[in-house]
Amino acid sequence: MVMIQDATAPRPAGTVTAQETDVLAIARDVLRREAEAIQALAPSLGEPFSRAVEMILRCEGKVILTAVGKSGHIGRKIAATLSSTGTPAFFVHPTEAQHGDLGMIRARDVVIAISHSGSTSEVLTLLPVIQRIGAKVIAICRTANSPIGRQAAVCLETLAEFEADTLNLAPTTSTTVTLALGDALAIALLRCRGFKREDFAMLHPGGELGKSMLCVSDIMPKGKNPVVGEAATVQEAIIVSNEFNFGGVSVVDDSGSLTGILTDGDIKRVLQRHRGEQLLAVLEGPVGDVMTRNPQSVAADMPGQHVVRMMEERERPTYIFPVVDRDGATVGMVRMHDLVRAGFSTQIDID
């Protein structure tokens, strides 16, 4: 529920209304200041940034972020961004580090210490111990000519001289620039590592973002391929179908290429149409007599959402598709149940 304050209610002493203050001009000025600070930082990047990237690429352990206050919040975000783009990272609070969490740091790690002033006492206290452990330190400070900047192996300067607030006190521009610098590090590392869409999907299985990147090969049951040859009997195909319980079997030729599909629906129609000796003859006959020829299939690298739409858009809803590789060979089967289990929604009733 949104609570709307009574416009006639008394205001705290010394305050004015939004109408009495040009809040839009203030907001635009804040955005302009922060944008200008990021734009000014871009051309200043040089050898220290390249060294920092190389240091992290050569890191055999993890990247550890440490900072206090608002910089601590930024450090947590940078750690999350690094981890989600292929660089394992986590955040350690300097105070907790002084009370045992330093045990999380090893000689093979890289520590990124964030301090706008470059003189945060909690961070400064840790540096000698981190160096004795043997971990390398990258600093992110306003200037490299600061206590923390001078002690680090590499210092990335933010060059943020002024905050966006009129008092020049609240961490605003400095934290925005630091966050942008962290993003630049993460994306540079992503590119250097050759991080691909499928790598991103593996690390983001939840939510719409993760689902949009899942392809059929990620969703279909692994190592299970209900398939029979064209020479198989209907009865043999039914046995294979029951064994896998996928709702059908793919039928392939001698080269392994898909030629047909026999679904549980096809089997049900055979049982409804035939009785007695006629049914027995059909069951003992070739699967090619009753299968659906040239069935629609899906590629192993097709996005899962596309498969859902294909199933929904057919005149008669389909619950399974044979899966083929780039050479046309049948490699498995994907079911609507597999797609729903992976988090996709559908208009088809699968009960």
C-alpha positions as CSV (number, residue, x, y, z in Angstrom):
1,M,0.0,0.0,0.0
2,V,1.3,3.5,-0.9
3,M,0.9,6.0,1.8
4,I,0.3,9.6,0.5
5,Q,1.2,12.3,3.0
6,D,-1.4,14.9,3.7
7,A,-0.3,18.0,1.8
8,T,-1.7,20.1,4.7
9,A,0.3,18.3,7.3
10,P,3.1,20.3,9.0
11,R,6.6,19.8,7.6
12,P,9.7,19.5,9.7
13,A,11.3,22.8,10.4
14,G,13.7,24.0,7.8
15,T,12.3,22.0,4.9
16,V,10.6,23.2,1.7
17,T,8.3,21.5,-0.8
18,A,9.3,20.0,-4.1
19,Q,7.5,22.9,-5.8
20,E,9.6,25.4,-3.9
21,T,12.8,23.6,-5.0
22,D,13.7,22.8,-8.6
23,V,14.1,19.1,-7.9
24,L,14.3,18.3,-11.6
25,A,17.3,20.6,-12.1
26,I,19.0,19.1,-9.1
27,A,18.4,15.5,-10.4
28,R,19.7,16.4,-13.8
29,D,22.8,18.1,-12.3
30,V,23.5,14.9,-10.3
31,L,23.3,12.7,-13.4
32,R,25.4,15.1,-15.4
33,R,28.1,15.2,-12.7
34,E,28.2,11.4,-12.4
35,A,28.2,10.9,-16.2
36,E,31.0,13.4,-16.6
37,A,33.1,11.6,-14.0
38,I,32.8,8.3,-15.8
39,Q,33.6,9.9,-19.2
40,A,36.6,11.6,-17.7
41,L,37.9,8.2,-16.3
42,A,37.7,6.3,-19.7
43,P,40.7,8.1,-21.4
44,S,42.8,7.9,-18.2
45,L,42.8,4.1,-18.2
46,G,46.2,2.7,-19.1
47,E,49.0,0.4,-18.0
48,P,47.7,-0.1,-14.4
49,F,44.3,-1.4,-15.7
50,S,46.1,-3.8,-18.0
51,R,48.3,-5.0,-15.2
52,A,45.2,-5.5,-12.9
53,V,43.5,-7.6,-15.6
54,E,46.6,-9.7,-16.2
55,M,47.0,-10.2,-12.4
56,I,43.5,-11.5,-12.1
57,L,43.8,-13.7,-15.2
58,R,46.9,-15.3,-13.7
59,C,45.2,-15.7,-10.3
60,E,45.0,-19.4,-9.3
61,G,42.7,-18.7,-6.4
62,K,39.8,-16.3,-6.1
63,V,39.3,-12.5,-6.2
64,I,38.4,-11.0,-2.8
65,L,36.8,-7.6,-2.5
66,T,37.1,-5.6,0.7
67,A,35.9,-2.2,1.7
68,V,33.7,-0.5,4.3
69,G,30.6,1.8,4.2
70,K,29.2,2.7,0.8
71,S,32.3,1.3,-0.8
72,G,31.5,-2.0,0.8
73,H,28.2,-2.1,-1.0
74,I,30.0,-1.4,-4.2
75,G,32.5,-4.1,-3.5
76,R,29.8,-6.7,-3.0
77,K,28.3,-5.7,-6.3
78,I,31.6,-6.0,-8.1
79,A,32.2,-9.4,-6.5
80,A,28.8,-10.5,-7.8
81,T,29.5,-9.2,-11.3
82,L,32.9,-10.9,-11.4
83,S,31.5,-14.2,-10.2
84,S,28.6,-14.2,-12.7
85,T,30.9,-13.6,-15.6
86,G,33.5,-16.3,-15.0
87,T,35.8,-14.8,-12.4
88,P,35.1,-16.4,-9.0
89,A,35.0,-13.7,-6.4
90,F,33.5,-12.9,-2.9
91,F,33.4,-10.0,-0.4
92,V,35.1,-9.9,3.0
93,H,34.3,-7.1,5.4
94,P,37.5,-5.6,6.8
95,T,36.2,-5.7,10.4
96,E,35.2,-9.3,10.2
97,A,38.6,-10.0,8.5
98,Q,40.3,-8.7,11.7
99,H,38.4,-11.2,13.7
100,G,39.1,-14.4,11.8
101,D,37.8,-14.0,8.2
102,L,41.4,-13.4,7.1
103,G,41.5,-17.2,7.0
104,M,39.5,-17.0,3.8
105,I,42.5,-15.4,2.0
106,R,45.3,-17.5,0.6
107,A,48.6,-16.7,-1.1
108,R,47.1,-17.6,-4.5
109,D,44.3,-15.0,-4.2
110,V,44.0,-11.4,-5.4
111,V,42.5,-8.9,-3.1
112,I,40.8,-5.7,-4.4
113,A,40.8,-3.1,-1.7
114,I,38.4,-0.2,-2.3
115,S,38.8,3.1,-0.5
116,H,37.9,6.5,-2.1
117,S,40.2,8.4,0.2
118,G,42.9,5.7,0.1
119,S,43.3,6.0,3.8
120,T,40.4,3.9,5.3
121,S,41.9,2.7,8.6
122,E,40.1,-0.7,8.6
123,V,41.5,-1.5,5.1
124,L,45.0,-0.1,5.9
125,T,45.2,-2.4,9.0
126,L,44.6,-5.5,6.8
127,L,47.2,-4.8,4.1
128,P,50.4,-5.8,6.0
129,V,48.7,-9.1,7.0
130,I,47.4,-9.8,3.5
131,Q,50.9,-9.1,2.1
132,R,52.4,-11.6,4.7
133,I,49.9,-14.2,3.5
134,G,51.2,-13.6,0.0
135,A,48.1,-12.5,-1.8
136,K,48.5,-9.7,-4.3
137,V,46.6,-6.4,-3.7
138,I,44.8,-4.2,-6.3
139,A,43.6,-0.9,-4.9
140,I,40.8,1.2,-6.2
141,C,41.3,4.8,-4.8
142,R,40.8,8.3,-5.9
143,T,44.5,8.6,-6.4
144,A,47.4,6.2,-6.4
145,N,49.3,8.7,-4.2
146,S,47.5,7.6,-1.1
147,P,48.4,5.2,1.7
148,I,46.5,2.3,0.3
149,G,47.4,3.1,-3.3
150,R,51.1,3.2,-2.5
151,Q,51.0,-0.2,-0.7
152,A,49.1,-2.0,-3.5
153,A,50.8,-3.8,-6.3
154,V,48.5,-1.9,-8.7
155,C,46.2,1.0,-8.0
156,L,43.3,1.9,-10.2
157,E,42.5,5.6,-9.9
158,T,38.9,6.8,-10.0
159,L,39.9,10.5,-10.2
160,A,36.6,11.4,-8.6
161,E,37.4,14.8,-7.1
162,F,33.9,15.9,-6.2
163,E,30.7,14.2,-5.1
164,A,27.4,14.9,-6.7
165,D,25.7,16.3,-3.6
166,T,25.9,20.0,-2.9
167,L,27.7,19.4,0.4
168,N,30.4,17.3,-1.4
169,L,30.1,14.7,1.4
170,A,27.8,11.8,0.5
171,P,29.5,9.0,-1.6
172,T,27.7,9.5,-4.9
173,T,30.0,10.2,-7.8
174,S,32.9,8.3,-6.2
175,T,30.8,5.1,-5.8
176,T,29.3,5.4,-9.3
177,V,32.7,5.7,-10.8
178,T,34.0,2.8,-8.7
179,L,31.1,0.6,-9.8
180,A,31.7,1.5,-13.5
181,L,35.4,0.6,-13.1
182,G,34.4,-2.7,-11.6
183,D,32.2,-3.4,-14.5
184,A,35.0,-2.5,-16.9
185,L,37.3,-5.0,-15.1
186,A,34.6,-7.8,-15.3
187,I,33.9,-7.3,-19.0
188,A,37.5,-7.1,-19.9
189,L,38.1,-10.4,-18.0
190,L,35.1,-11.9,-19.7
191,R,36.4,-11.1,-23.1
192,C,39.9,-12.3,-22.2
193,R,38.6,-15.6,-21.0
194,G,36.4,-16.2,-24.1
195,F,33.4,-16.4,-21.8
196,K,30.4,-17.5,-24.0
197,R,26.6,-17.4,-23.9
198,E,26.4,-21.0,-22.8
199,D,28.9,-20.3,-19.9
200,F,26.6,-17.4,-18.9
201,A,23.6,-19.6,-19.0
202,M,25.2,-22.2,-16.8
203,L,25.8,-19.6,-14.1
204,H,22.3,-18.1,-14.5
205,P,19.9,-21.0,-14.5
206,G,17.2,-19.1,-12.6
207,G,14.9,-16.3,-13.8
208,E,14.0,-15.1,-17.3
209,L,17.6,-14.3,-18.2
210,G,18.8,-17.8,-17.5
211,K,15.8,-19.4,-19.3
212,S,16.3,-17.3,-22.4
213,M,19.8,-18.7,-22.8
214,L,18.9,-22.4,-22.2
215,C,19.0,-24.5,-25.4
216,V,17.5,-28.0,-26.0
217,S,20.8,-29.7,-25.2
218,D,20.7,-28.2,-21.7
219,I,17.1,-29.3,-21.1
220,M,16.7,-32.7,-22.7
221,P,17.4,-35.8,-20.5
222,K,21.1,-36.7,-20.9
223,G,22.2,-40.1,-22.2
224,K,18.6,-41.2,-23.1
225,N,17.6,-41.7,-26.7
226,P,14.5,-43.7,-27.3
227,V,15.1,-44.9,-30.8
228,V,14.5,-47.9,-33.1
229,G,15.4,-48.8,-36.6
230,E,13.0,-48.9,-39.5
231,A,13.2,-52.7,-39.4
232,A,11.8,-52.9,-35.9
233,T,8.3,-54.1,-35.3
234,V,5.6,-52.1,-33.8
235,Q,5.8,-54.3,-30.7
236,E,9.5,-53.7,-30.3
237,A,9.0,-50.0,-30.6
238,I,6.3,-50.1,-27.9
239,I,8.7,-52.0,-25.6
240,V,11.4,-49.3,-26.2
241,S,8.8,-46.6,-25.6
242,N,7.7,-48.1,-22.3
243,E,11.3,-48.6,-21.2
244,F,12.2,-44.9,-21.6
245,N,8.7,-43.6,-20.7
246,F,9.2,-40.5,-22.9
247,G,5.8,-40.8,-24.7
248,G,7.2,-42.1,-27.9
249,V,10.2,-43.3,-29.9
250,S,12.2,-41.9,-32.8
251,V,12.6,-44.1,-35.9
252,V,15.8,-43.9,-37.8
253,D,17.4,-45.3,-41.0
254,D,20.7,-47.2,-41.2
255,S,22.7,-43.9,-41.0
256,G,20.9,-42.8,-37.8
257,S,18.9,-40.0,-39.6
258,L,15.4,-39.4,-38.4
259,T,12.6,-40.9,-40.7
260,G,9.7,-41.1,-38.3
261,I,8.2,-41.0,-34.8
262,L,5.9,-43.4,-33.0
263,T,4.1,-41.7,-30.1
264,D,1.8,-43.0,-27.4
265,G,-1.0,-41.4,-29.3
266,D,-0.1,-43.4,-32.4
267,I,-0.1,-46.6,-30.4
268,K,-3.5,-45.7,-28.8
269,R,-5.0,-45.2,-32.3
270,V,-3.6,-48.6,-33.5
271,L,-5.3,-50.3,-30.5
272,Q,-8.6,-48.5,-31.2
273,R,-8.7,-49.4,-34.9
274,H,-7.7,-53.1,-34.7
275,R,-8.8,-56.2,-32.8
276,G,-7.7,-59.8,-32.6
277,E,-5.6,-61.3,-35.3
278,Q,-5.6,-58.0,-37.2
279,L,-4.1,-56.3,-34.2
280,L,-1.5,-59.0,-33.8
281,A,-0.5,-58.6,-37.4
282,V,-0.1,-54.9,-37.0
283,L,2.0,-55.3,-33.8
284,E,4.3,-57.9,-35.5
285,G,4.5,-55.7,-38.6
286,P,7.1,-53.0,-39.3
287,V,7.0,-49.8,-37.3
288,G,7.0,-47.9,-40.6
289,D,3.4,-48.9,-41.3
290,V,2.0,-46.9,-38.4
291,M,4.6,-44.3,-37.5
292,T,4.3,-40.6,-38.5
293,R,6.8,-40.0,-41.3
294,N,9.0,-37.0,-41.7
295,P,8.2,-35.7,-38.2
296,Q,9.1,-32.2,-37.1
297,S,12.3,-32.2,-35.0
298,V,14.3,-29.7,-33.1
299,A,18.0,-28.9,-33.2
300,A,20.1,-29.6,-30.1
301,D,21.2,-25.9,-30.0
302,M,17.7,-24.4,-30.5
303,P,16.6,-22.1,-27.6
304,G,14.1,-23.8,-25.3
305,Q,11.6,-20.9,-25.6
306,H,11.4,-21.6,-29.4
307,V,10.5,-25.2,-28.7
308,V,7.7,-24.2,-26.4
309,R,6.2,-22.0,-29.1
310,M,6.5,-24.7,-31.7
311,M,4.6,-27.1,-29.5
312,E,1.9,-24.6,-28.8
313,E,1.5,-23.4,-32.4
314,R,0.8,-26.8,-33.9
315,E,-2.9,-27.5,-34.8
316,R,-2.7,-30.5,-32.5
317,P,-0.5,-29.8,-29.5
318,T,2.7,-31.8,-29.4
319,Y,4.3,-32.9,-26.2
320,I,7.6,-34.4,-27.5
321,F,10.1,-33.6,-30.3
322,P,13.0,-35.7,-31.5
323,V,16.3,-33.9,-31.2
324,V,18.9,-33.9,-34.0
325,D,22.4,-32.7,-34.2
326,R,24.0,-30.6,-36.9
327,D,24.5,-33.7,-39.1
328,G,20.8,-34.7,-38.8
329,A,21.5,-37.7,-36.5
330,T,18.9,-38.3,-33.8
331,V,20.5,-37.7,-30.4
332,G,17.6,-37.7,-28.0
333,M,14.1,-36.4,-27.3
334,V,12.8,-33.3,-25.5
335,R,9.4,-33.3,-23.8
336,M,7.1,-30.5,-22.7
337,H,7.7,-31.8,-19.1
338,D,11.4,-31.2,-19.5
339,L,10.7,-27.6,-20.6
340,V,8.3,-26.9,-17.7
341,R,10.8,-28.4,-15.3
342,A,13.5,-26.0,-16.7
343,G,11.2,-23.1,-15.8
344,F,9.4,-22.4,-19.1
345,S,5.6,-21.7,-19.0
346,T,3.2,-23.0,-21.6
347,Q,-0.5,-22.7,-22.5
348,I,-0.7,-26.5,-23.1
349,D,-2.3,-28.6,-20.4
350,I,0.3,-31.2,-19.6
351,D,-1.6,-33.0,-16.8
